[in-house]
Amino acid sequence: MKLYESVYKQIEEDIKSGFYREGEKLPSIIGFTKKYGVSKNTVLKSMELLEYDGLVYSKKKSGFYVADNLYPKLKVTNVHKRAFKKSEDYKYDLSPNAVAYDEFPIAIVKRLMTEVLNDDYDTLFSPTEPQGSLELRESIAYILNRIKNIKVAPENIIVSSGMEYLYQIILELIPGDSIFAIENPGYDVVPTLLNARKFPYIDIDSENVKKGINTLINSNANVVCTTSMHQFPIGRTMSASEKNAIINWMKSSKNNYIIEDDYDSEFRYAPVRSERIYTMSDGERTIYIGSFSKSIAPSIRCSYMILPEELMKRYEETLPFMACPIPSIWQKFLTKFIDKHYIRHVNKMIKLYKGRREKMIELLENSSKVKRIIAEPVGMNILVELKTQKSDTEIAKAAEEKGVLVFPLSRYLRGTKPTGTYLSLGFAALDDEKMEKAIAILLKCC
């Protein structure tokens, strides 16, 4: 390699590594001669070549600068772009993601964190187990049995930082030629994840569940994703016969799998018995996903899943490099919180949310602008249909401008438009006084 080519390569590497940033003025020719111990002509030849390749440009009587827009920016399409709205930016949070921030057990959290730092300090910096700490998985298995009547060994539980991370693991374990069936309307992240990994999918109707199940049965799909206990955002709970139909579909082929996302069904406000698909199928080729985002707080970022035996074996054989992304300090805190406070906390929240849910329904029922309310006694959001000529997005935008965060049903629809004007309303975050003000503002926007 010639001397000027060597200088070219070193400057090029400094530019690409970010040592010299876009638009930044480079050292003078004399500066480079001293840095690399070469002649002025050698540096000039290197700079000419860099300019010819578009890495730098010159300004008369000023010097050389790193070129702008050197590297292509990632093009973000509407499919992959997610609108992130922070609840603290709004006076009233009626989004389905909201929890009772005003009732967060901060004193307990502080005490437990102090215990973790005092008692477990020496182990906080040790690598965590790939599936999550055994103690945390044992605690999760305990509350699953107590609250949801799910009996599972801790060895079959995998803990990670949110449902999105769990899906990344699932997509590594299922056959590469799998076709998914996903609820429409439904959670907007799932199709984005599938698109990113080039997995094809079909939509199944979650408003008309029988129609959706028939679509599933008559399709080539071999993996179905469902929120059967509280279908999001529609708010229905599948009947036993509907769940059995999905189980029978799963059993019709050894390549069929069910992914059951049970995101908020621990909050049940009436003594209605409804079994989960996971327990009804005895866990056969059923992946069960749960989370603490609703029961504790979204910022906890801790979800878990139960894998059937054959997928658990595949996980151990093919993904030994996977690491649990939740820091040890959070895992230890969660273990203590679950063991000492979780069941009491959930029961307290059920009582609180039941009252807030009833208040929201009462306010909506007393309005002539409300056509229909879909509100089964489970979960933390309801669906309301409005009597208006405006679209759901128009109403949501108008409400946001007045400080009320609310999500339109069309946010979760793919390929079709809603037949009416629907909003998905969360009732968890607001007490009675704030609820009255928020609903009044919302209805004025209709």
N, C-alpha and C positions, 0 to 999 in steps of 0.2 A: 504494500500500500504506500502510495506517495505521501509526502509530508502534508501537503495541503488537504489531501483526502482524510488523513488522520485528524487534523484540526476540524475539518467539516463534521466528521462523525462525533467528535466530543461536544461540539456546540449543538449539533442536532439532538444528541442524547439529553443535554441540559434543557433544551426547549421542550422535548417530549415528556421529560420527567416533571416539568413544572418548575424547575429551578429558575428558568427565565419564563415569565408569564406573558400571555398574549398582550400586545401593545406596549410591553416594557422596552425601554431603551437599553441596548446592549453596551457592554464596555467599549471603550474606544479601540481603534486599531492598535495603538501603542499598548493599551492595557492587555490586549490579547497576545501581543508579541512577548510581553513580559511573563504572562501566565503560562504560555506554552513553550517559551524559549525558542521561538522561530523568528524568521525575518518578516518585515512588513509586507513584502510582496506575497509571501506564503499566506498570510492572514487575508490580504486583499483577494487572492484567488479563491480562498475558502468562502469568503463573504459573497463573492460574485456567484459562486455555485449555490449557496444557500438562498440567494435572492432569485436565481433562476428557477429553483425548485419550489419557490413560494413560501419558504419558511421565514424569511425576513424581508424587509423593504428598507430603502434608504431615504433619508431626507437631506436635501442639500444643506450643507454647512451645519448639520446637526448630528448625523451618524446613522447607525442602523438600529431598527426596531423589530421586535418579534411580530410576525403577521397576526392579524385578527382572524377569528373563525377558522383556525387551523384544522380542527377536527370536527367531523359531522356530528351535529347534535341529535340525540335520540328523538325521533318523531313520536309524539304521544297522540294516539288517536282517541276518539270519544269512547271507544270500547274499553281502553285501558286507563283512561283518566278518571280518577275518583274525586268528586267534590267533597272536600273536607270542611265541615262546619263545626266550629268550636262552640260548645254550649255556653261557655262563659261570655261569649260575645253577644248573647241575647238575654233580655230581661226575663223571659219566660220560655222554658224548655218543654215543649210538647212532643219532642222527637221520641220514637220508639226505643232509642238507645239510652234514654235517661234513667237514672236511679235516684234514690233519695239522698242527695248530697248533704242535705241538712241533718240527716240522721246517721251519717257515717261515724262509726265507733272510734273516733280519733284517739280517745284516751286509752282504749284497749290496745290500739295499734302501737302507740308510743311505749306502753308498758311491755308489750311483747317484743318489740324491737330492742328495747333495753336489755331484756332477758337474753335475747339472741346474741347481742354484742358482748354481754358479760359472761354468759355460760358457754357459748360455742365459738368464741373468738378464734381459737386455734384451728378450727376446721373450716372457717369461712373462705379461706383461700385455696382450699383443696379442690381438685377437679370434681365435678358432680357426675353422678352416674348417667349414662346416655338416656335412659328412660325416665330420668328424674330420680330423686333420692328414694330409697326403699321406704323410709319413714313416711314421706309424703304420700307415696302410692298406697301404703297401708291405711293412712288416714282417709284417703279418697275412697278406698274400698269399703271402709267402715261406714261413711256417710251415705254411700250409694245403697248399701244394705238397709240402713236405718230410714232414709228418706224416700228412696225410689224402689225399694224392694229388689234391687239388683245385686246378685251374689256373684262376685268375681274375685279371682286371685290377683294380688298386687303385681304378680309377674306378667299379667296380660294388660297392664295399664301403661300407657306412654303419656308423659306430661310434656307440654311444650308451650310456647309463647303465643297462643292464639290459634283459632281455627285455621287460618291461612297456612301456618307452619305444619299443622297436622295433615292438611291436604297434600302438602308437598311430599310428606312421607307416604301417604296412601298412594299417590300417583306413581311412586317408585315400586310399590308392592303389587299392584294389580297388573294384569296382562297389558302389554303395550298397545294391543289392538282393541282395547275396551271402548265401548260407546256408552256415554252417560245419558241418563234421563233426569232432568232437573225441573223443579217446580217453576211454573210461570203463571202469575208473578211469584217472585222468590228472591232470596238473598242475592244481591247484585255482585258479590265478590266471586261466587262459585263459577259462573261462566267466564269471568275474566281469567281466573286461574287455569281453567281448562283450555281457553284460547292460547294462553301463554305457553302451555305444554303441548299444544297441537292435538288435544284429545277432542274428538267430535262429540256432539251432544244433541239430543232432541229435547224439546219443551213438552212438559205434560201439564195439563190444566189443573191448577190448585184451587180454582173457584168451583168448578164442577169436577169433584174428585173421582166419581165413577167414570166420567169421560176420560180423565187423565190416566186412570188405571188401565182402561181399555187401550189407550194409546200405547202405554208401556207394554202390555201383553202382546200387542200386535206389531211391535217394533223389533229392531235388531239390537236394542240396548241391552247391556249386561250388568250395568251398575246404576242403581237408582238412588238419588239423594232426596231425603224427605225430612220435613220438620213435623212429623206426624202428631206429636203431642200438642202442638200449638202452631199451626201452619203460618209461616211468616210470609207476607204481612196480612194475609186474609184473616187470621185469627181463629180458624176452625180447629177442632180436635177430630182427627179421623175416628170413625166408628170401628168397632171390633171387626166387623165384616170387611171393611176397607183395608184394615191392617192385615187381616188374614189373606186377602186377595194378593197383597204384595208379597207376603211370605210364601204363598203357593207359587207365585211367579218365580221367586228366588229358588225354590226347591225344584223347579222344572228343568233346571240346567245346573251342572256343577260349576259353571263359569259365572253364574249370576251372584251379585253381591248387593247388599243394602247398606247405605250409609245413613244412619239416623242421628240427626242433629237435635239434641234435646236441650235447647238453649235457655229456657226459663220456666219449665213446667213444675219446678219445686214450689212455685207460687200458685197455689190452687185455693180458690175462695169458696168452694162448695164441696160437700162430701160425695163427689162423683168419682166412681172407680173407673180408671182408664189405664190399661196396661200398656207398657211400651213395646214396640216391635221387638226390641232386643230380648225381653223376657218371654214374649210369646213365641219367639223362634228358638229359644234356648241358646241364643248367641250364634246359631249356625249361619255362617257366612254373612254375619251382620256386624258392621263396625258402628260402635256407639260413641258419639262425641258429646262431651259436656264442658261446662265453662263456669268460671267464678266471676265473669264480667257483670252479670246481673245480680248475683247473690251477694257479692261484696262490692266490687267497683270495676268499671271498664279499664282503669289504669293498672289494675293488678296484672293484666295480660297473662293469665294462666288458664289454659285449657287442657283437656285430657281426652284420651280415647281408649276404648277397649277393643283389642284386635282378636278375631277368631284365631284358633290354634294354628291353622295352616299359614295365615298371614304373619302371625307372631314368629313362627319358625323361619319364614322367609325374611322377616325383618332382622332377626339375629344372624342369619347367614349372609345377607347381602348388604346390610347397612350398619356394619360395626363401627363405622367412622362417624355416624350421626351423634351429635352432642345435644344435650338439653340446654336451650339458650337462656333458661331462667337462672339468674344468679343464686348462689347457695344461700345468701342471706334471705332472699325472698322465699325460697323453698322451706327454710327453717321457720321463718315467720308463719307461713301458711300452715305448716304442720301444727304449730302451737295453736294458731287461731282455730283450725278445724277441730282439734282435739278438745279445746277448752270452751270455745264460744260459738262455733258455727251453727249448731242446731238451734240454740237459743236466739241467735241473731236472725236466722231465717224465719223463725216463728214470729219474732217481733216485726219483721218486715212484712210478713203475710198480713198481720193485723193492720198495719199502717197502710199498705197498698190496697187492701180491701176497702177501707174508708175512702181513699183517694179515687179509686175506681168508681165507687158508688156516687161520689160527688160529681165526677165528670159525666157519668151517664145521666144523672139527674139534670144537670145543666143543659145537656144536649137534648134530652127528651122534652124539655120545656120550651124549645125553640121551634118556630114554624119553618126554619130554614133547614132542618134536619129531616131527611127522608127515611133513613134506616140506620140502625146501629147493629154491628156484628160484634158481640162481646160475650164470648164464652167465659165461664168463671175460672180462667187460668191465664198466666202470663202477665205482662206489664204493658200491653198496648191493646187498643181496640181499633176497629175500622168503622168509619162513619161515611155514609153517603149523603150528599147535600143537595138541596133543591136550589139550583142556580144554573145560569147560562154560562158561567165562567168555568174555565178548565181548572183542574186541581193544581197545575203548576202556577197559574195566574194567582190563585188564592194563596198558595204557599209563599210566593214572592211578595205579595202585598202584606202578608202577615209578618214576614221577616223584616220588612221595612219599618214595621211598627214594633219590632222587638220580640216577636213570637216565632220560635223555631218549630217548624212543622214539616213533615215529609209527605209529598203527594204519592198516591198509589202508582202513578205512571213511572216513578223513579225505579220501580221494581218490575216493570213490564218490559218484555222484549218482543218486538215485531208487531205488536198490536196496540191499540189505544183503549183505555177503559170505556165501558159502555155508559158509565155515569161519572159523576164527580166524587171521588173518594179520597179521604185523607187517613193516613195511619197515625193515630194519636197515642202518645205515651202519657200515662198519668202519674208516674212514680215521683217526679221531681218537685211537684208543686203542692203546697198545703191548700186548704180550702179558700183562703183569701186570695192567694195568687191564682188559683185555678179559676175562680170567678172572673178575675180581670183578664186572664189569658183567653178564656173561651169567649168572653164578650168582644174582645178585639178581633179574634178569629172570625166570629160570625158576622161582624161588620164588614169583613173583607170579602164575604160571599156575594 
